Amino acid sequence: MRDIESKKEMVNYIENCLARGMTIEDVYQTLLTQGYLKSMVNVAYEEVQRKSRARKEVEAARMAEQARNTQKVEVIAEPPKKKSFFGKLFG
């Protein structure tokens, strides 16, 4: 029942549950019904949120850097071809 003893273990548990598709409300209620302190659950959830925001910021910075490093391709129109001698004669 109470196999989570540290904040780190609880953070990992919450992250795993969210990755499997559980809602945070379900995880929160499950932990409370298993006898964990509300304050401990709240602290662990705040840590999960902080880690999630940090990952998103790193990903956004990586995408911005990648966008800056992308080279733009300039398309140059080919000049119209001149008609040959016979092309000029027979139109």
OpenMM code with the backbone's topology and positions (N, CA, C; nanometers):
from openmm import Vec3, app, unit

residues = "MET ARG ASP ILE GLU SER LYS LYS GLU MET VAL ASN TYR ILE GLU ASN CYS LEU ALA ARG GLY MET THR ILE GLU ASP VAL TYR GLN THR LEU LEU THR GLN GLY TYR LEU LYS SER MET VAL ASN VAL ALA TYR GLU GLU VAL GLN ARG LYS SER ARG ALA ARG LYS GLU VAL GLU ALA ALA ARG MET ALA GLU GLN ALA ARG ASN THR GLN LYS VAL GLU VAL ILE ALA GLU PRO PRO LYS LYS LYS SER PHE PHE GLY LYS LEU PHE GLY".split()
positions = [
    Vec3(0.0826, -0.1192, 0.0000),
    Vec3(0.0000, 0.0000, 0.0000),
    Vec3(0.0871, 0.1257, 0.0000),
    Vec3(0.1698, 0.1452, 0.1000),
    Vec3(0.2516, 0.2664, 0.1063),
    Vec3(0.3948, 0.2317, 0.0689),
    Vec3(0.4153, 0.1984, -0.0579),
    Vec3(0.5479, 0.1575, -0.1022),
    Vec3(0.6304, 0.2753, -0.1553),
    Vec3(0.5740, 0.3953, -0.1583),
    Vec3(0.6479, 0.5142, -0.2010),
    Vec3(0.6920, 0.5864, -0.0749),
    Vec3(0.8219, 0.5965, -0.0544),
    Vec3(0.8725, 0.6545, 0.0697),
    Vec3(0.9407, 0.7892, 0.0500),
    Vec3(0.9810, 0.8230, -0.0702),
    Vec3(1.0499, 0.9503, -0.0895),
    Vec3(0.9784, 1.0333, -0.1956),
    Vec3(1.0131, 1.1617, -0.1964),
    Vec3(0.9541, 1.2521, -0.2947),
    Vec3(0.9939, 1.2097, -0.4358),
    Vec3(1.1193, 1.1680, -0.4520),
    Vec3(1.1675, 1.1275, -0.5835),
    Vec3(1.0873, 1.0082, -0.6360),
    Vec3(1.0616, 0.9108, -0.5495),
    Vec3(0.9825, 0.7948, -0.5911),
    Vec3(0.8405, 0.8357, -0.6290),
    Vec3(0.7840, 0.9294, -0.5529),
    Vec3(0.6480, 0.9745, -0.5829),
    Vec3(0.6451, 1.0520, -0.7145),
    Vec3(0.7466, 1.1339, -0.7387),
    Vec3(0.7554, 1.2079, -0.8645),
    Vec3(0.7619, 1.1090, -0.9808),
    Vec3(0.8477, 1.0077, -0.9684),
    Vec3(0.8582, 0.9056, -1.0736),
    Vec3(0.7264, 0.8326, -1.0937),
    Vec3(0.6575, 0.8022, -0.9847),
    Vec3(0.5286, 0.7338, -0.9933),
    Vec3(0.4267, 0.8203, -1.0684),
    Vec3(0.4196, 0.9483, -1.0340),
    Vec3(0.3245, 1.0392, -1.0994),
    Vec3(0.3578, 1.0523, -1.2476),
    Vec3(0.4875, 1.0691, -1.2799),
    Vec3(0.5275, 1.0810, -1.4202),
    Vec3(0.4908, 0.9560, -1.4999),
    Vec3(0.5141, 0.8401, -1.4404),
    Vec3(0.4802, 0.7144, -1.5084),
    Vec3(0.3300, 0.7015, -1.5310),
    Vec3(0.2522, 0.7377, -1.4308),
    Vec3(0.1057, 0.7301, -1.4448),
    Vec3(0.0562, 0.8253, -1.5535),
    Vec3(0.1103, 0.9466, -1.5566),
    Vec3(0.0696, 1.0433, -1.6591),
    Vec3(0.1114, 0.9959, -1.7979),
    Vec3(0.2296, 0.9340, -1.8072),
    Vec3(0.2772, 0.8826, -1.9358),
    Vec3(0.1885, 0.7690, -1.9860),
    Vec3(0.1282, 0.6942, -1.8933),
    Vec3(0.0386, 0.5857, -1.9326),
    Vec3(-0.1019, 0.6343, -1.9655),
    Vec3(-0.1263, 0.7653, -1.9506),
    Vec3(-0.2553, 0.8208, -1.9896),
    Vec3(-0.3517, 0.8496, -1.8767),
    Vec3(-0.3100, 0.8290, -1.7534),
    Vec3(-0.3978, 0.8599, -1.6405),
    Vec3(-0.4067, 1.0115, -1.6246),
    Vec3(-0.5173, 1.0584, -1.5739),
    Vec3(-0.5311, 1.2016, -1.5475),
    Vec3(-0.4679, 1.2324, -1.4123),
    Vec3(-0.4273, 1.3568, -1.3948),
    Vec3(-0.3645, 1.3958, -1.2688),
    Vec3(-0.4635, 1.3832, -1.1534),
    Vec3(-0.5919, 1.4071, -1.1818),
    Vec3(-0.6929, 1.3943, -1.0763),
    Vec3(-0.7009, 1.2505, -1.0257),
    Vec3(-0.6946, 1.1533, -1.1180),
    Vec3(-0.6991, 1.0126, -1.0777),
    Vec3(-0.5763, 0.9748, -0.9948),
    Vec3(-0.4604, 1.0194, -1.0377),
    Vec3(-0.3371, 0.9889, -0.9652),
    Vec3(-0.3427, 1.0515, -0.8261),
    Vec3(-0.3873, 1.1764, -0.8205),
    Vec3(-0.3975, 1.2495, -0.6943),
    Vec3(-0.4898, 1.1752, -0.5968),
    Vec3(-0.6076, 1.1372, -0.6439),
    Vec3(-0.7034, 1.0669, -0.5583),
    Vec3(-0.6500, 0.9302, -0.5158),
    Vec3(-0.5829, 0.8614, -0.6062),
    Vec3(-0.5268, 0.7301, -0.5723),
    Vec3(-0.4248, 0.7425, -0.4599),
    Vec3(-0.3374, 0.8409, -0.4710),
    Vec3(-0.2353, 0.8586, -0.3668),
    Vec3(-0.2976, 0.8974, -0.2330),
    Vec3(-0.4000, 0.9836, -0.2366),
    Vec3(-0.4658, 1.0226, -0.1115),
    Vec3(-0.5392, 0.9052, -0.0477),
    Vec3(-0.6046, 0.8240, -0.1284),
    Vec3(-0.6774, 0.7088, -0.0720),
    Vec3(-0.5819, 0.6022, -0.0203),
    Vec3(-0.4574, 0.6016, -0.0693),
    Vec3(-0.3588, 0.5066, -0.0185),
    Vec3(-0.2938, 0.5561, 0.1099),
    Vec3(-0.3313, 0.6764, 0.1544),
    Vec3(-0.2855, 0.7239, 0.2840),
    Vec3(-0.1698, 0.8220, 0.2814),
    Vec3(-0.1326, 0.8694, 0.1650),
    Vec3(-0.0238, 0.9670, 0.1585),
    Vec3(-0.0747, 1.1042, 0.2001),
    Vec3(0.0133, 1.1823, 0.2594),
    Vec3(-0.0233, 1.3164, 0.3023),
    Vec3(-0.0483, 1.4053, 0.1807),
    Vec3(-0.1504, 1.4888, 0.1941),
    Vec3(-0.1849, 1.5809, 0.0857),
    Vec3(-0.0667, 1.6726, 0.0528),
    Vec3(0.0043, 1.7174, 0.1553),
    Vec3(0.1181, 1.8069, 0.1332),
    Vec3(0.2288, 1.7370, 0.0545),
    Vec3(0.2539, 1.6084, 0.0837),
    Vec3(0.3567, 1.5331, 0.0113),
    Vec3(0.3168, 1.5143, -0.1346),
    Vec3(0.1908, 1.4853, -0.1591),
    Vec3(0.1413, 1.4674, -0.2957),
    Vec3(0.1513, 1.5999, -0.3712),
    Vec3(0.1142, 1.7094, -0.3050),
    Vec3(0.1217, 1.8410, -0.3695),
    Vec3(0.2652, 1.8785, -0.4055),
    Vec3(0.3584, 1.8530, -0.3163),
    Vec3(0.4995, 1.8845, -0.3423),
    Vec3(0.5509, 1.8019, -0.4599),
    Vec3(0.5164, 1.6739, -0.4634),
    Vec3(0.5600, 1.5873, -0.5730),
    Vec3(0.4993, 1.6333, -0.7050),
    Vec3(0.3717, 1.6711, -0.7029),
    Vec3(0.3062, 1.7178, -0.8253),
    Vec3(0.3695, 1.8479, -0.8759),
    Vec3(0.4022, 1.9381, -0.7850),
    Vec3(0.4683, 2.0633, -0.8246),
    Vec3(0.6039, 2.0344, -0.8893),
    Vec3(0.6741, 1.9354, -0.8380),
    Vec3(0.8028, 1.8963, -0.8961),
    Vec3(0.7832, 1.8393, -1.0372),
    Vec3(0.6785, 1.7599, -1.0555),
    Vec3(0.6474, 1.7059, -1.1887),
    Vec3(0.6185, 1.8206, -1.2849),
    Vec3(0.5421, 1.9186, -1.2398),
    Vec3(0.5101, 2.0345, -1.3240),
    Vec3(0.6364, 2.1121, -1.3601),
    Vec3(0.7254, 2.1330, -1.2626),
    Vec3(0.8504, 2.2048, -1.2871),
    Vec3(0.9359, 2.1329, -1.3904),
    Vec3(0.9477, 2.0015, -1.3761),
    Vec3(1.0275, 1.9227, -1.4700),
    Vec3(0.9665, 1.9275, -1.6091),
    Vec3(0.8343, 1.9224, -1.6163),
    Vec3(0.7654, 1.9271, -1.7450),
    Vec3(0.7889, 2.0607, -1.8149),
    Vec3(0.7769, 2.1699, -1.7386),
    Vec3(0.8028, 2.3033, -1.7961),
    Vec3(0.9461, 2.3164, -1.8441),
    Vec3(1.0401, 2.2644, -1.7666),
    Vec3(1.1818, 2.2720, -1.8037),
    Vec3(1.2068, 2.1953, -1.9332),
    Vec3(1.1459, 2.0768, -1.9474),
    Vec3(1.1611, 1.9992, -2.0716),
    Vec3(1.1034, 2.0740, -2.1896),
    Vec3(0.9877, 2.1373, -2.1701),
    Vec3(0.9248, 2.2130, -2.2787),
    Vec3(1.0107, 2.3324, -2.3189),
    Vec3(1.0704, 2.4007, -2.2210),
    Vec3(1.1563, 2.5151, -2.2513),
    Vec3(1.2805, 2.4719, -2.3280),
    Vec3(1.3388, 2.3597, -2.2885),
    Vec3(1.4564, 2.3081, -2.3584),
    Vec3(1.4194, 2.2708, -2.5017),
    Vec3(1.3061, 2.2059, -2.5191),
    Vec3(1.2606, 2.1674, -2.6532),
    Vec3(1.2326, 2.2905, -2.7391),
    Vec3(1.1712, 2.3926, -2.6809),
    Vec3(1.1433, 2.5157, -2.7559),
    Vec3(1.2734, 2.5843, -2.7960),
    Vec3(1.3708, 2.5865, -2.7071),
    Vec3(1.5002, 2.6472, -2.7394),
    Vec3(1.5704, 2.5689, -2.8492),
    Vec3(1.5606, 2.4374, -2.8430),
    Vec3(1.6218, 2.3536, -2.9472),
    Vec3(1.5565, 2.3781, -3.0820),
    Vec3(1.4242, 2.3886, -3.0834),
    Vec3(1.3523, 2.4133, -3.2083),
    Vec3(1.3856, 2.5522, -3.2634),
    Vec3(1.3985, 2.6527, -3.1757),
    Vec3(1.4339, 2.7875, -3.2195),
    Vec3(1.5743, 2.7887, -3.2782),
    Vec3(1.6669, 2.7189, -3.2146),
    Vec3(1.8037, 2.7105, -3.2648),
    Vec3(1.8071, 2.6403, -3.4002),
    Vec3(1.7290, 2.5358, -3.4109),
    Vec3(1.7224, 2.4626, -3.5379),
    Vec3(1.6643, 2.5514, -3.6479),
    Vec3(1.5651, 2.6311, -3.6143),
    Vec3(1.5044, 2.7215, -3.7127),
    Vec3(1.6045, 2.8289, -3.7556),
    Vec3(1.6865, 2.8772, -3.6619),
    Vec3(1.7881, 2.9775, -3.6963),
    Vec3(1.8953, 2.9192, -3.7871),
    Vec3(1.9262, 2.7915, -3.7676),
    Vec3(2.0329, 2.7287, -3.8449),
    Vec3(1.9862, 2.6780, -3.9808),
    Vec3(1.8589, 2.6808, -4.0050),
    Vec3(1.8070, 2.6344, -4.1329),
    Vec3(1.8429, 2.7362, -4.2396),
    Vec3(1.9044, 2.6887, -4.3466),
    Vec3(1.9435, 2.7785, -4.4540),
    Vec3(1.8263, 2.7994, -4.5481),
    Vec3(1.8112, 2.9231, -4.5914),
    Vec3(1.7053, 2.9543, -4.6848),
    Vec3(1.7550, 2.9270, -4.8260),
    Vec3(1.6679, 2.8730, -4.9086),
    Vec3(1.7023, 2.8413, -5.0460),
    Vec3(1.6438, 2.9488, -5.1353),
    Vec3(1.7289, 3.0094, -5.2151),
    Vec3(1.6835, 3.1124, -5.3075),
    Vec3(1.6590, 3.0478, -5.4428),
    Vec3(1.5415, 3.0692, -5.4956),
    Vec3(1.5063, 3.0132, -5.6250),
    Vec3(1.5329, 3.1197, -5.7302),
    Vec3(1.6162, 3.0841, -5.8275),
    Vec3(1.6505, 3.1766, -5.9342),
    Vec3(1.5794, 3.1300, -6.0603),
    Vec3(1.5004, 3.2212, -6.1165),
    Vec3(1.4267, 3.1864, -6.2380),
    Vec3(1.5240, 3.1764, -6.3543),
    Vec3(1.5008, 3.0761, -6.4358),
    Vec3(1.5856, 3.0563, -6.5526),
    Vec3(1.5452, 3.1562, -6.6602),
    Vec3(1.6428, 3.2218, -6.7234),
    Vec3(1.6061, 3.3181, -6.8286),
    Vec3(1.5404, 3.2460, -6.9456),
    Vec3(1.4497, 3.3152, -7.0150),
    Vec3(1.3829, 3.2491, -7.1271),
    Vec3(1.4839, 3.2107, -7.2349),
    Vec3(1.4602, 3.0959, -7.2948),
    Vec3(1.5507, 3.0468, -7.3980),
    Vec3(1.5265, 3.1223, -7.5278),
    Vec3(1.6359, 3.1489, -7.6009),
    Vec3(1.6249, 3.2151, -7.7308),
    Vec3(1.5815, 3.1125, -7.8345),
    Vec3(1.4989, 3.1588, -7.9274),
    Vec3(1.4543, 3.0696, -8.0333),
    Vec3(1.5687, 3.0448, -8.1308),
    Vec3(1.5726, 2.9253, -8.1801),
    Vec3(1.6743, 2.8912, -8.2791),
    Vec3(1.6425, 2.9575, -8.4128),
    Vec3(1.7359, 2.9444, -8.5072),
    Vec3(1.7186, 3.0031, -8.6394),
    Vec3(1.5898, 2.9525, -8.7048),
    Vec3(1.5673, 2.8214, -8.7018),
    Vec3(1.4469, 2.7639, -8.7638),
    Vec3(1.3225, 2.7956, -8.6825),
    Vec3(1.3383, 2.8095, -8.5540),
    Vec3(1.2252, 2.8484, -8.4708),
    Vec3(1.1775, 2.9884, -8.5034),
    Vec3(1.2706, 3.0757, -8.5361),
    Vec3(1.2338, 3.2115, -8.5749),
    Vec3(1.1670, 3.2133, -8.7117),
    Vec3(1.2160, 3.1293, -8.8028),
    Vec3(1.1589, 3.1245, -8.9380),
    Vec3(1.0177, 3.0659, -8.9385),
    Vec3(0.9973, 2.9547, -8.8662),
    Vec3(0.8695, 2.8827, -8.8749),
    Vec3(0.7813, 2.9056, -8.7527),
    Vec3(0.8205, 2.9923, -8.6659),
    Vec3(0.7450, 3.0420, -8.5580),
    Vec3(0.6959, 2.9602, -8.4514),
] * unit.nanometer
topology = app.Topology()
chain = topology.addChain("A")
for resn in residues:
    res = topology.addResidue(resn, chain)
    for name in ("N", "CA", "C"):
        topology.addAtom(name, app.Element.getBySymbol(name[0]), res)
